[in-house]
Amino acid sequence: MNRGLALSILAGFAALGLIPTPGHADSGQLSPERLDVVDKLGYFTPSFKAAVYDYVNTKHGLVRAKAEQATLTGELPDLQTQATEAEAKAIALRQELAKYEHPEETDFVALQQQMNDASATPQEQIVLAQAYVWTYPASPHESDAQQYLQQTQKQLADQQQAEKDAEAARAAAHAKLVQRALAHDLNLGEWRDFLRDMSQEDLVKLLGRPTSQSDDYWTYAGGWIVDPATQQKAGMEINFNAGRVISVDEKPSSP
């Protein structure tokens, strides 16, 4: 290539913006598209053309690589955060999966906690113990669960027996109180407790008709109320509100 042709090529490059002018940064206009324009003018020999195209393509590749690197650098904190969150989720999922892989262990721990809970009732404990025995008959904790079950069954049986005994004692005490009432052998406090809130109909069934009566009170004359100190007896005045006993007072015997 002679000097005149080289100058013409350089002039063409400059005109197309392919050569940066002194004092100015490379504008980035040296592109394959611009080279195609110059190539059509017939300035390039085959070897020169290949060298120029290699240079331009390499330069554009470097520009793209730098741009991609900058993008990745900017996104790296977010990617690291996402990776940390994903790892935490994976750990949580593995822990949850472990529960399903060995549910008899998890359920036995729950059973132990329920059995050691002082606020838990035997009814609540026996449900959990029975469920464990039925669900995991081959569990290594099956004997412990059986002991828990037998323990709560005994507690419930004792509780039920205690309730029956208490009810029987209350019934016996009430029967004895009725007998004493019919025998006119109660003091004033006992009569008040015994007759409190009793209806007029039930009072008549128990004690019979009063000696005298009004809308607000009835009188039972004679010896009904026993004085514990003197063993003397007096009559009763029973007061009502809406047909139910609200108070009992002593009615002195007539001289």
C-alpha positions in Angstrom: 0.0 0.0 0.0 1.5 3.4 -1.1 1.6 6.5 1.1 -1.1 8.2 -0.8 -3.5 5.3 -0.4 -2.7 5.0 3.3 -3.4 8.7 3.8 -6.7 8.3 1.9 -7.6 5.4 4.1 -6.7 7.4 7.2 -8.7 10.3 6.0 -11.6 8.0 5.3 -11.4 6.6 8.9 -11.2 10.0 10.3 -14.2 11.1 8.3 -16.2 8.1 9.5 -15.2 8.7 13.1 -13.1 5.5 13.2 -9.9 7.3 14.4 -10.1 9.4 17.5 -8.8 12.9 17.1 -6.0 14.1 19.4 -7.1 15.4 22.8 -10.4 13.4 22.6 -11.2 10.0 24.2 -12.1 7.1 21.9 -15.7 7.7 21.1 -16.4 4.0 20.6 -17.4 4.5 17.0 -14.9 2.0 15.7 -17.4 -0.7 15.0 -17.9 -3.6 12.5 -20.7 -1.6 10.9 -18.5 1.4 10.2 -15.8 -0.9 8.8 -18.3 -2.4 6.4 -18.9 1.1 5.0 -15.2 1.7 4.5 -14.7 -1.8 3.1 -17.3 -1.0 0.4 -15.1 1.9 -0.7 -12.4 -0.7 -1.7 -9.7 0.7 0.6 -8.8 -2.6 2.3 -6.5 -5.3 1.1 -7.7 -8.8 2.3 -4.9 -9.1 5.0 -5.4 -5.6 6.2 -9.2 -6.0 6.3 -8.8 -9.2 8.4 -6.5 -7.5 10.9 -8.8 -4.5 11.3 -11.9 -6.7 11.8 -10.0 -8.8 14.4 -9.0 -5.6 16.2 -12.5 -4.1 16.2 -14.2 -7.4 17.2 -11.7 -7.9 20.0 -12.3 -4.3 21.3 -16.0 -4.7 21.3 -15.7 -8.0 23.1 -13.6 -6.3 25.8 -16.2 -3.5 26.1 -19.0 -6.1 26.5 -17.0 -8.1 29.0 -16.4 -5.0 31.1 -20.0 -4.1 31.1 -21.1 -7.6 32.1 -18.5 -7.6 34.9 -19.8 -4.3 36.2 -23.4 -5.7 36.2 -22.4 -8.8 38.0 -20.4 -6.8 40.6 -23.5 -4.7 41.2 -25.7 -7.7 41.5 -23.3 -9.7 43.7 -24.6 -8.5 47.1 -28.1 -9.5 46.1 -26.9 -12.9 44.9 -25.1 -13.5 48.1 -28.2 -12.5 50.1 -30.3 -14.9 48.0 -27.8 -17.7 48.5 -27.8 -17.2 52.3 -31.7 -17.2 52.4 -31.8 -20.3 50.2 -29.4 -22.1 52.5 -31.4 -21.1 55.5 -34.6 -22.4 53.9 -32.8 -25.7 53.0 -31.7 -26.1 56.6 -35.3 -25.5 57.8 -36.7 -28.0 55.3 -34.2 -30.6 56.4 -35.1 -30.1 60.0 -38.8 -30.4 59.2 -38.2 -33.5 57.1 -36.3 -35.1 60.0 -39.5 -34.8 62.0 -41.5 -36.7 59.4 -38.7 -39.3 59.1 -38.8 -40.0 62.8 -42.2 -38.9 64.1 -42.2 -41.4 67.0 -39.2 -39.5 68.5 -40.9 -36.1 68.1 -44.2 -37.4 69.5 -42.5 -39.1 72.4 -40.8 -35.8 73.4 -44.3 -34.2 73.3 -45.7 -37.0 75.4 -42.9 -36.6 78.0 -43.5 -32.8 78.2 -47.2 -33.4 78.7 -46.6 -35.9 81.5 -44.2 -33.6 83.3 -46.6 -30.6 82.9 -48.0 -29.9 86.3 -50.9 -28.0 84.8 -52.0 -30.9 82.5 -55.0 -32.9 83.6 -55.1 -36.7 83.7 -57.7 -36.6 80.9 -55.3 -34.7 78.6 -52.4 -36.9 79.5 -54.3 -40.2 78.9 -55.4 -39.1 75.4 -51.8 -38.5 74.4 -50.4 -41.6 76.0 -53.1 -43.8 74.5 -52.6 -42.3 71.0 -48.8 -43.0 71.2 -49.3 -46.6 72.3 -51.8 -47.2 69.4 -49.8 -45.4 66.8 -46.2 -46.7 67.5 -46.5 -50.2 68.8 -42.9 -51.0 67.6 -41.3 -47.8 69.1 -38.4 -48.2 71.4 -40.3 -45.9 73.8 -43.4 -48.2 73.8 -42.8 -49.5 77.3 -42.4 -46.0 78.7 -45.6 -44.9 76.9 -47.4 -47.9 78.4 -46.2 -46.8 81.9 -47.5 -43.3 81.3 -50.8 -44.8 80.1 -51.2 -47.0 83.2 -50.2 -44.1 85.4 -52.9 -41.8 84.1 -55.5 -44.6 84.1 -54.8 -45.1 87.8 -55.0 -41.4 88.4 -58.4 -41.2 86.7 -59.7 -44.3 88.5 -58.6 -42.8 91.8 -60.2 -39.4 90.9 -63.5 -41.0 89.9 -63.5 -43.1 93.1 -62.8 -40.1 95.2 -65.7 -38.2 93.5 -68.0 -41.2 94.2 -67.0 -41.3 97.8 -67.5 -37.6 98.2 -70.9 -37.8 96.6 -71.9 -40.7 98.8 -70.7 -38.7 101.9 -72.7 -35.7 100.8 -75.8 -37.8 100.3 -75.4 -39.5 103.7 -74.9 -36.1 105.4 -78.0 -34.7 103.6 -80.1 -37.7 104.6 -79.0 -37.4 108.2 -79.8 -33.6 108.1 -83.3 -34.4 106.8 -83.8 -36.9 109.6 -82.7 -34.3 112.2 -85.0 -31.7 110.5 -88.0 -34.0 110.8 -87.1 -34.6 114.4 -87.0 -30.8 115.0 -83.4 -31.2 116.1 -81.6 -28.4 114.2 -80.2 -25.2 115.6 -80.9 -21.8 113.9 -77.8 -21.8 111.7 -78.5 -25.3 110.5 -82.1 -24.5 109.6 -81.0 -21.4 107.7 -78.5 -23.5 105.6 -81.0 -26.3 105.1 -83.9 -24.2 104.0 -82.0 -21.5 102.0 -83.7 -20.9 98.6 -86.2 -23.8 99.1 -89.5 -23.3 97.3 -92.8 -23.0 99.3 -94.0 -26.2 97.6 -90.9 -28.2 98.8 -91.2 -26.7 102.2 -94.7 -27.9 102.6 -93.7 -31.4 101.4 -90.9 -31.5 104.0 -92.5 -29.8 107.0 -96.2 -29.7 106.3 -98.4 -26.6 106.3 -97.3 -23.7 108.6 -99.2 -22.7 111.7 -99.9 -19.3 110.1 -98.8 -17.6 106.9 -98.8 -14.4 104.9 -97.5 -13.5 101.5 -94.0 -12.7 102.8 -93.5 -15.1 105.8 -94.7 -18.3 107.4 -94.7 -19.3 111.0 -94.1 -22.8 112.4 -95.1 -22.6 116.1 -93.9 -25.1 118.7 -90.5 -26.6 119.3 -88.5 -26.5 116.0 -85.3 -24.6 116.7 -82.9 -26.1 119.3 -80.8 -23.9 121.4 -77.4 -25.8 121.7 -76.6 -24.2 125.1 -80.0 -24.8 126.9 -81.5 -27.5 124.7 -84.7 -25.4 124.7 -86.7 -25.3 121.5 -88.5 -22.4 119.8 -90.7 -21.9 116.8 -89.6 -20.7 113.3 -90.5 -17.7 111.2 -89.6 -18.3 107.5 -89.4 -15.3 105.2 -89.8 -15.5 101.4 -89.0 -13.6 98.3 -90.7 -14.6 95.0 -91.9 -17.8 96.7 -88.4 -19.0 97.9 -86.8 -18.9 101.4 -84.5 -16.0 102.0 -84.2 -16.2 105.8 -85.2 -18.1 108.9 -85.6 -16.5 112.4 -86.5 -17.8 115.8 -90.1 -17.4 116.8 -90.4 -17.4 120.6 -93.0 -19.7 122.0 -96.2 -18.1 123.2 -96.4 -17.9 127.0 
